[in-house]
């Protein structure tokens, strides 16, 4: 469905362009985002959406309260029959997986495994379908698939198209290493909300994508965060005289929206 969506005419996709919505849902064209401030734009296009109540035909507004509130936007059935239904089926499966990971993160921090349960009731999870056209001809190092960045939520569940190398991760020696797609697996990246919550005991994964494979690449990340009204206040066990507070306290929704505004100059 992602391949069919990105194959639509540009004017059709631009009908649901993200600058037309206050909550950054919808289509983002090539070079519209810039994750790396030193870059000149990300060579990718995307389609972003969030939680919808699966039991009704419209959004459950209570599940997306606060600064990121607002409905998803979808291509019309006339342009892409079955798109919303099939995409949401994968979204709900990914959200279920994400919720099963939170107890593991809690136990790793010596917390009760239910610690995150009341903070993740409304599925503040954004999913994005991504298309990276191949980079050919002369290479401008300031324009790559997506520039070096960290993700903004607690963690990301990433599906990569098999057989196409693009994702790279910055290791502890500050060297870029390939993170090739492995059949039957998903990549899990730690993100900024966990870094802020744990005062950098959990560190965000710095990563980028460069598609020089000669073919089109597709990927699907689910950015799984805490409920937007939750304050990202470090856990007491993560702050000490040797590890002083590193971040200002802000709600999850305010943080995600600020990062989206900076990335898309919205």
Secondary structure as GFF3:
##gff-version 3
##sequence-region A 1 266
A	DSSP	alpha_helix	2	6	.	.	.	ID=ss1
A	DSSP	alpha_helix	10	13	.	.	.	ID=ss2
A	DSSP	three_ten_helix	14	16	.	.	.	ID=ss3
A	DSSP	three_ten_helix	18	20	.	.	.	ID=ss4
A	DSSP	beta_strand	26	28	.	.	.	ID=ss5
A	DSSP	beta_strand	45	49	.	.	.	ID=ss6
A	DSSP	three_ten_helix	61	64	.	.	.	ID=ss7
A	DSSP	three_ten_helix	66	68	.	.	.	ID=ss8
A	DSSP	alpha_helix	83	108	.	.	.	ID=ss9
A	DSSP	three_ten_helix	117	119	.	.	.	ID=ss10
A	DSSP	beta_strand	125	132	.	.	.	ID=ss11
A	DSSP	beta_strand	146	149	.	.	.	ID=ss12
A	DSSP	beta_strand	155	160	.	.	.	ID=ss13
A	DSSP	beta_strand	167	170	.	.	.	ID=ss14
A	DSSP	beta_strand	176	178	.	.	.	ID=ss15
A	DSSP	beta_strand	187	190	.	.	.	ID=ss16
A	DSSP	alpha_helix	192	197	.	.	.	ID=ss17
A	DSSP	beta_strand	207	209	.	.	.	ID=ss18
A	DSSP	beta_strand	217	224	.	.	.	ID=ss19
A	DSSP	three_ten_helix	236	238	.	.	.	ID=ss20
A	DSSP	alpha_helix	252	264	.	.	.	ID=ss21
###
